[in-house]
Amino acid sequence: MTLTEGPWNTARLGDGFVVTTGDDGLTVTDVRTGTPVAHTVPAQRSWQTWDVDPYTGLIAYVDDGNNIHVVSGGVPVQAMTQLDSSVAATVDVKGGATSWSPKWWLSKPAASWKLVIRRKATGVTVRTLTGGTARGVIATSWNGKDTAGKPVGNGAYTWTLTAAPADGQGTALTRTGTLGVTGDGKPDLVSRDTSGAVWRNNGDGKGSFGSRTRIATGWQGYKGLF
């Protein structure tokens, strides 16, 4: 929190509220309702330094004796929300290029975040990306490889983003979506075993097949895999 020099009769905008100064001190107004909710700081006509944390509603000020105080603004803190996003629905991973770079803009800082990418047909996790404090925006990238560093196969995937609010107020923000992956450049072979399970035999690009991955429990799950 940074204390800011400011003249009398100024205002600070917070997360859903405005703090203004006047003869009675600092007045906190909830702009969602237009109702003054608190007069938390007594009048100090000689003060010059005060500020408000827009995310928690805490107000810091210096009194006539140069003592620093931190008080609550008395307003309910809003839960973290998504303001905007830029998330492509498809990605071409030819050559292993990092070509999927999603971004989410947040209403307040996140303490940490996690992005889980799963195979749509099976729900199996192929990659998990994580990060620490994000102030305003979560930005990451994925190169189309799984946890072991191997390129994933063409097909449909899902992603789930979870972000924890830094102020601890409200539940974690969760967003989900789908992602189509193309361009691995290695023809695969789809087969079914005697139990009916459908497998993708991964091509090595040299005319042979290496590892295989179960992609469905039966042919009815084949639609939409590629």
N, C-alpha and C positions, 0 to 999 in steps of 0.2 A: 504494500500500500504506500503510495507517495502523497505526501501532504503538498497541497498546491496553494500558492499565493493567490488571493482573489479578493476583489472589492466587495463591499456590502451590497446586498440585493442582487446576488448572482445565483445561478442554479447549476446543479449537477444531475445528469440523466443516469438512471440505473436500470436494472432489469425489471421493467414494469413500474417504475416509480421515478419521481422527481423530487430532489431536495432543494429547497429555496431558503434564503435568509431574509430576515425581517426584524422588526423591533422586538418580537417575542422569542427570537432565536432561530433555530433551524426547524423548518416544517417539512415533513415527509408527506407527499401526496401520491396515492396509488392511482396512476394514470389509467389503469384498467377500469376503475370505477369512478374516478374523479373525486373521491372522498379523502379529505385529510385524515391520516390515520395516526399520526404521532407528532408531538412537539418534544423531541427527545433532548434537546440541548438548550439550556437557558441563555438569555441574551447576553452577549459579550461584545459590547460596541467597540472595544479596543482590539479585538482579535483580527488577524489578517490571514491566518493559515488554517485551512480545513479541507477535507476531501471525503468522498464516499466510495466504498467498494461497490461497483455496479452489480457484482455477482452474489454477494452475501447480504448487502444492505447495511453493513457496518459503517459507522461514521467516525472518522478520526478528526479531532480538533485540538487546538492549543488555547488554553484559557488565559486570563489576564496575567497569571503568574508564571506563564511559559510552561505549564504542565500539560502533558499530552494525555488525552482521554480517548477511549474507543468505546462507543455505545451502539446499541442496536437501533436500526431505523424502524423496527416494529412492523415491517411489511413481510408477507409470506413470500418466500423465494420460489420462483418458478422452476419447474423441471426443465432439464436440457431438451432442446428440440433441434431438428434439422432445419436450417434456413434455406439451403440449396444443395444441389449435388451435380456432379458431372461423372456419370458412370456409363461406359459403353456397354452395349448388350452383346457384342461379339468381339473376338480377338483372334488375330492371325499370328500364330507363334512360329512361323517359318523361320528357320535359322536361329531359334532360341532368343530372338529379340525381345526386349522388355517393352511390350506394346499395349498392355492393359494397365492404365494408370488412373484409377478412380479417385475422386475427391468428394468429401462431404463437408459442408460448412455448418458450424454449430452455433447455437445461441450463447454458449458460454464454454469455458475451458473444460476439457476432459482430463481426468487423472491418468487414464490408460485406455487402450482400445485393442480389439482383437478382430481379425477378419478370417473367417473359416471358409474354405472353398471345398465343395464336395461334388462327387459324381452324382448327377441327378437321379439316375436309374437305381443306384444302390444305396445312396446316402453315405458312401465311404468318403472320409476326409482325405483329400490329396495334398492340401497345403494349408498351413495356418500362419498368418502374418500378425505380428503384434507390435505395439508401440507404447511409448510413455506419454508424458504430458503433451497435449495438443491444444494450442491456444487459437481458437477460431476456425481451424480447418484440419481435417484428417486427410492426408495425402499419402498414398503408397503405390506400389507397382508390383506386378507379377509377370514372370517370364515364361509361364506355361509349363513349369517343371514341378514335380512332386517333391515331397520331403526328402527323398533320396537323391534328388538332383536329376531325375530322369524326366524327359518330356512326357506329358500326359497325352492320351490319345484324343483324336477329334471327337466331338460330341457335345452333349449338354451338361452343364454344371450349375450348381447353385452357390450363392455366396451369402454369408450372414455377418453383418458388422455389429459389434457390441461395444459401446463406449460408456465408461463410468464417469459421472460428473465429479469434477475436482472439488466442489464444495460439499459433496456428500448429500445434497438435497435432491430428493426425487429418485425414481428408479433409473436404471441404466437405459440409454438409448439403444434401440435395436432396429436395424434395417436389413431387409433381405431382397434378393433378386436372382435372376438367372443370367447365365453367360454361355454363349456358344463359342466353342474352341475349334479352330480350323488351322490347317497349314503345317501339321507336323511332318508332312512330306514323306511318310513311310507307310505304304499300304499295309493294312491289318487284315487278318482273317477272322471272321466270326464263325464260331462253331457251337454245337450243343452236345453235352455229354449224355450218358445213358439215363441220368436222373432228370434230365430236362433243363438243366442249368445252361445258360448262354454265356460263352466266354469270348473275349477279344484276345487273339493271339497277336502280340505286338510285332510288327515288321521291323527288321533292323536296317532297311534301306539297301540291303545287299542281296536280296532274293531269299532270305531265310527269316525265320521267326524265333523270337527269344521268349521272354517272359509272357505270361498270360494273366488276364484279369477277368474275374466273373462280373458281368455287367447286367445280368438279369436272371431271374429264377425260372423263366420260361420264355417261349417265343412271344407271348402276349406282352412282354416288357420290352420287346425289340424296338417298337415304334418310337421315334424321337431320339434314339441314342446317337444317331449320326446325321 
